[in-house]
Structures are given as C-alpha cells and as structure tokens.
Amino acid sequence: MKIQVNARNRAYRFSVAEGQRILYGGLADGINLPYECGSGTCGTCKARVTAGQIDDLWPEAPGRKYLKQPGEFLMCQCTARGDISLEVTNFVYTADPGACRPLPGRGVVRNPRLLTRDVIAFSIELTEPCDFDAGQFMVVQVPGVSGYRGYSMVNFERGAKRLDFLVKKKPGGGASEWLFKGGIEGQSVEWFGPLGAATFFPALAKNLLLIAGGSGIAGMMSILSRACQEHYFDQYHGYVFFGVRGMKDAFFLQELAQFQSEFPQKLAVTIALSDEDAPVGVSDYPGLMFDRGFVHEVAARHMKGKYQNMRAYLAGPPPAVDAAIRVLLLEAKLTADNIRYDKFS
C-alpha cells in the first residue's frame, strides 16, 4: 500500500505492508516522521487523513486526547486499508546517512529479575542482531496487551544479539503487570526500533551531565557504557545524578561504581535520595557520593559553576524531567540543543 505524506516543506511517498503501522513504515523507509514516544502516549505523531481510510489498532491509546480536528489520528497506532494521503504540520526530513534504521523484530524474554520491589530487569534475546545508538529505545509489544511500550536499552553494542531493559511497576499498566506476574521466561515478544533522539556519540566533544530518576537510569547506563568503551572520560568530564526514594530503592550501584572507578578523576556519580538522609561511609561503593533531595535539586547544588561545554541528558518521571529542564535553562543557561531527552508520557 502506498502512503503519501504532505509535510510543511515537501511531500514523501513510501510503502507499508498490510497491518504495518504508518509511523513505523515511514521510519523504516528512512523518513523522519514526527514522533517522540512511538507508543501512543504523547500525541506527537498525529496526522490528518486527506484521502483513503485507516484502522486504529488501539482506540484507547492515551495520546488520542491530543486529537482535536476531524480526520486526525496517531500514526504510531494506525494502519492503512489501502493507498492513503495524509498531512502533518511539521517539517519532515530524511534520516541522516549512517543513522541506525528502525526495523521490526522478534525475540524471547530472558532472565527477568527484580532489582527492587517495583523495578524489574529483563533481556530480549533477538532472532536477528541489530544496531542501535547509546541512549535509544525500542517499542515492545507483549502477548495479550494492546499497543507497544517504549523501553530504553541498558546495554550498548553494535550487532547486538541481546537487548537489556528496565521497567518500573505501574499499577494498571498492561505491559508492566505482564512483566511482573512471573512466568515470562522464554515468552515471545515483538519490537520496533531503535528510536529516540537522546543519543550520545563520542565525536560530541563535550562534557556530559546525566540526570535520571528511577528506571530512567536505563538509557544513561547505555551512554556510560559507550563512553567508557571509547575512553571518552580520558578527556572530558562526566557528571551522573541518579534519583531514588531511598537506599532500598537504589539499584545498579555496583555498576555505577565500576564505571566511576575506571575514570576516578573525570567521572563523578551522585545518588540523590528524596525521602531519607544520605548514608555515611557506604563502604561497598567508595567512589559514589550520596546526597538528600530530589535529583534536580541535588544536581543543581553540585553543578554550580561546572556547566561549561556541556551536553545534558535527562530521563525519568515527567515531573522530574520538567524540573531538571527548568534548572538547565534558567540556572545553567544551557541552550535547548544541549538538553536531550525522550518523552515517554
């Protein structure tokens, strides 16, 4: 089936297979259609049908609340019944040469394990290897649950045969409850990606500021993995702020301490505890610092006067990301292009 997209700057044409989501078909063809979450939540991928008919695969998608005009729909949740024309209000461009092309894939769940009472880690063993950039995410569909959900990769490697993820338990969340119910080892899942613009490349040549709350640390671990593999912190500084409620909610401390120990002069890692005082003398993690407060508050205190030549990456609950953005724009005076995050909700 043929899809024509009329954007503000030009028209694009691409083909989709029967049942393929329109957004995914365009991205797979190298056309950077507008999106953020890719999973029906944010509403960024809305478009308007001007000719032809579509089918909505998830009428309950939260992002439908952003559809105000007749004919509007979410490209990430709809398929075409035949040839269609649609329009978007954005400027649309083709993908950069060398960018990791998003594609569909399948895999099986491996090694699900609780890291805290409400955070689970698991891997997807891929049927075919894939490339992704540090900081990107996949949208994953699990059995019996409508729609895809976006999860950032924890690991980083080219030609990956395994993708590692974190998920926070969300009461009433279909995919979340499926992951936490147990018995998911070996279950088959579908995915599409990689997606996301909060990516890190060693050619950046800037100091790094990583601010994450809860399971938002996932993409930061991927960025740290690539940066350490490339010995990026031999030359540039890195500052990591990881926010959790208390020590019982903290995880990946051993992994973060290992990263810090490889570059003790250039990489600083601080754990922000919102609900309890910072512990004294945590001997298991001698390279880590601990402080009390919300993660954006702790980052603001520790980063005064250190924002020169900086790129910031943010992830976590939307209120935490919004608060960090305000700090970086108003206090740090970072430009918008040096503040990177992906909107999942």
C-alpha positions in Angstrom: 0.0 0.0 0.0 1.2 3.5 -0.9 1.4 6.3 1.7 1.8 9.9 0.7 2.7 12.3 3.5 2.4 16.1 2.8 4.6 17.9 5.2 5.2 21.7 5.6 8.3 21.5 3.4 7.6 18.8 0.9 5.8 15.5 0.1 7.1 12.0 0.8 5.9 8.6 -0.5 6.6 5.2 0.9 5.0 1.8 1.0 3.7 -0.2 4.0 2.8 -3.9 4.4 -0.7 -4.9 5.3 -1.1 -4.3 9.0 2.1 -2.3 9.4 1.7 0.9 11.5 2.1 4.0 9.3 4.7 5.7 11.5 6.9 2.5 11.6 6.7 2.1 7.8 7.9 5.7 7.2 10.7 5.5 9.7 11.8 2.1 8.3 11.9 3.8 4.9 14.3 6.5 6.2 11.8 9.3 6.6 11.9 11.0 9.9 8.2 11.4 10.5 7.4 13.3 13.8 7.2 11.2 16.9 8.5 11.1 20.5 7.2 8.0 22.4 6.3 5.9 19.3 3.8 4.0 21.5 0.6 6.0 21.6 1.2 8.2 24.6 2.5 11.6 23.6 0.4 12.6 20.6 3.4 13.9 18.7 2.9 11.7 15.7 -0.7 12.9 15.0 -1.6 13.4 11.3 -4.8 14.1 9.3 -6.2 11.8 6.6 -6.9 13.7 3.4 -7.7 10.7 1.2 -8.2 7.0 2.0 -9.1 5.1 5.1 -7.3 3.9 8.2 -7.8 1.4 11.0 -7.0 2.2 14.6 -5.2 -0.7 16.4 -5.5 0.9 19.9 -8.6 3.2 20.2 -7.8 3.6 24.0 -4.3 5.0 23.4 -3.7 7.8 25.8 -2.3 10.1 23.1 -5.8 10.2 21.4 -6.6 13.1 23.8 -4.5 15.3 21.6 -6.6 14.7 18.5 -8.9 17.7 18.1 -9.7 18.0 14.4 -11.8 15.7 12.1 -9.6 13.1 10.4 -6.7 13.3 12.9 -5.1 10.1 14.0 -1.9 8.7 15.6 0.5 7.4 13.0 2.0 5.0 15.6 -1.3 3.3 16.2 -3.0 3.2 12.8 -2.7 1.1 9.7 -3.9 1.9 6.1 -6.8 0.0 4.5 -5.4 0.9 1.1 -3.5 3.8 -0.5 -3.9 6.9 1.5 -2.8 10.5 1.7 -2.2 12.4 4.9 -0.7 15.7 6.1 1.4 16.7 9.1 2.1 20.2 10.3 5.8 19.6 10.9 8.8 19.9 8.6 9.9 16.4 7.7 13.4 15.3 6.5 15.1 12.1 5.6 17.2 10.2 8.1 20.9 11.2 8.4 23.4 9.0 6.4 24.7 6.3 8.7 21.8 6.5 11.2 20.6 3.2 12.7 17.4 2.4 10.7 14.4 1.4 12.7 13.1 -2.0 11.8 10.7 -4.6 13.2 12.0 -7.7 15.0 11.1 -10.5 17.3 12.8 -12.1 20.3 12.2 -14.0 23.5 12.4 -12.8 27.1 15.4 -13.9 29.1 16.5 -13.6 32.7 13.7 -11.5 34.3 14.7 -10.4 37.8 13.6 -8.0 40.4 16.1 -5.2 41.2 13.8 -3.6 43.8 10.2 -4.2 44.9 8.9 -2.2 41.9 11.7 -2.3 39.3 12.3 -5.4 37.1 15.2 -6.0 34.7 15.0 -8.4 31.8 16.6 -9.1 28.4 15.2 -9.8 25.0 17.2 -12.4 23.0 16.9 -11.4 19.4 16.3 -13.6 16.4 18.4 -11.3 14.3 21.2 -8.9 15.5 20.5 -5.2 15.4 22.4 -1.9 15.7 21.4 1.0 18.0 22.9 4.1 19.4 23.6 4.8 23.0 20.6 6.4 24.6 18.0 5.0 22.2 14.9 2.9 23.0 12.7 0.2 21.5 9.0 -0.1 21.5 8.0 -3.6 22.6 4.7 -5.5 22.4 4.0 -8.3 24.8 1.4 -11.1 24.4 -2.2 -10.1 25.2 -1.6 -6.4 25.7 -2.8 -3.7 23.2 -0.1 -1.4 21.9 3.6 -1.1 22.2 5.6 0.3 25.2 8.8 2.2 25.0 11.9 1.0 27.0 15.4 2.3 26.8 18.3 -0.1 26.3 20.7 -0.5 29.3 23.5 -2.1 27.3 25.4 -0.8 24.2 27.0 -2.8 21.4 26.9 -2.9 17.7 25.3 -6.0 16.1 23.6 -6.7 19.4 22.1 -10.1 19.9 20.5 -9.1 23.2 18.8 -6.0 24.5 18.7 -5.3 28.2 15.8 -3.3 29.7 14.4 -1.9 33.0 10.7 -1.5 33.8 9.1 0.2 36.8 5.9 -1.4 38.0 2.8 0.7 37.1 -0.5 -0.4 38.7 -3.0 -0.9 35.9 -0.3 -0.9 33.2 -0.9 -3.8 30.9 2.7 -4.5 29.9 4.0 -3.7 33.4 1.7 -6.2 35.0 2.5 -8.8 32.4 6.3 -8.4 33.2 5.8 -8.6 37.0 3.4 -11.5 37.1 6.2 -14.1 36.6 6.5 -17.0 34.2 7.6 -14.8 31.3 11.0 -16.5 30.7 11.1 -17.7 27.0 7.9 -15.8 26.0 8.0 -14.4 22.5 7.7 -10.6 22.0 7.7 -8.2 19.1 9.7 -4.9 18.9 10.4 -2.0 16.6 13.4 0.3 16.7 15.7 1.7 17.6 14.0 5.1 18.3 14.8 8.3 20.0 17.0 11.4 19.7 18.7 11.5 23.1 21.7 9.8 21.6 25.4 10.0 22.5 28.3 9.8 20.1 32.0 10.0 21.1 32.5 12.7 18.4 30.4 15.1 20.6 33.5 16.5 22.3 31.6 17.9 25.3 31.4 17.2 29.0 28.4 15.1 29.9 25.7 15.7 32.5 23.3 12.7 33.1 20.3 13.2 35.3 17.9 10.3 35.8 15.1 9.3 38.2 14.2 5.7 38.9 14.1 3.4 35.8 15.2 6.4 33.7 18.8 5.4 34.5 18.5 2.7 31.8 19.5 4.9 28.9 22.1 6.6 30.9 23.8 3.2 31.5 23.9 2.7 27.8 25.5 6.2 27.3 28.0 5.4 30.1 28.8 2.0 28.5 29.7 3.6 25.2 31.6 6.5 26.7 33.7 4.1 28.8 34.3 1.8 25.9 35.6 4.7 23.9 37.7 6.1 26.9 35.7 9.3 26.5 36.4 10.3 30.1 40.1 10.4 29.5 39.5 13.9 28.0 36.0 15.0 29.1 34.2 15.2 32.4 31.1 13.2 33.2 28.6 14.0 36.0 25.9 11.4 36.8 22.9 12.1 39.2 20.6 9.2 39.9 17.5 9.9 41.9 15.6 7.3 44.0 13.4 7.5 47.1 15.8 5.7 49.5 18.6 3.1 49.6 16.1 0.2 49.4 15.0 1.6 46.0 18.5 2.0 44.7 20.0 -0.4 42.1 22.9 -0.5 39.6 25.1 1.0 42.4 27.8 -1.7 41.8 27.7 -1.0 38.0 27.9 2.8 38.5 30.8 2.4 41.0 32.6 0.3 38.4 32.2 3.0 35.7 33.5 5.6 38.2 36.5 3.5 39.2 37.7 3.4 35.6 37.8 7.2 35.4 38.1 8.4 39.0 39.4 11.9 38.1 36.8 12.7 35.4 33.6 10.8 36.2 31.5 11.8 39.3 28.4 9.8 40.3 25.9 11.1 42.9 22.9 9.2 44.2 20.1 11.6 45.2 17.8 10.2 48.0 14.5 12.1 48.1 13.0 10.5 51.2 15.9 9.9 53.6 19.2 11.3 54.7 22.3 10.2 52.8 24.2 7.3 54.4 27.6 7.8 55.8 30.6 5.7 54.7 29.0 3.3 52.2 32.0 1.0 52.0 30.6 -1.1 49.2 30.6 1.8 46.8 33.6 4.0 47.8 33.6 6.0 44.6 29.9 7.1 44.8 28.6 10.2 46.5 25.2 10.4 48.3 23.0 13.4 49.0 19.5 14.1 50.1 16.9 15.8 47.9 15.1 15.5 44.6 17.5 14.7 41.8 17.2 18.0 40.0 17.9 19.8 43.3 21.0 17.7 44.1 22.3 18.2 40.6 21.8 22.0 40.8 23.8 22.1 44.1 26.7 20.0 42.9 26.9 21.5 39.4 27.2 25.2 40.2 30.0 26.7 38.0 30.5 23.5 36.1 28.3 23.9 33.0 31.0 24.9 30.5 31.0 23.0 27.2 28.2 20.7 28.5 25.6 18.3 26.9 22.9 17.2 29.3 20.8 14.0 29.1 17.6 13.6 31.1 15.3 10.7 31.8 12.7 9.6 34.4 9.2 10.6 35.5 7.9 13.6 33.6 7.7 15.9 36.6 11.4 15.2 37.4 12.4 15.8 33.8 10.4 19.0 33.6 12.1 20.2 36.8 15.5 19.4 35.5 14.8 21.2 32.3 13.9 24.4 34.2 17.2 24.2 36.1 19.2 23.7 33.0 17.6 26.5 31.0 17.2 29.1 33.8 20.2 28.5 36.0 22.7 26.6 33.9 21.8 28.7 30.8 22.2 25.7 28.5 20.8 26.0 25.1 17.9 23.8 24.1 20.0 21.8 21.6 22.3 20.8 24.5 19.4 19.3 26.6 18.4 15.9 25.3 15.6 13.7 26.5 12.9 11.4 25.0 9.3 11.9 26.1 7.6 8.6 27.0 4.5 10.0 28.6 
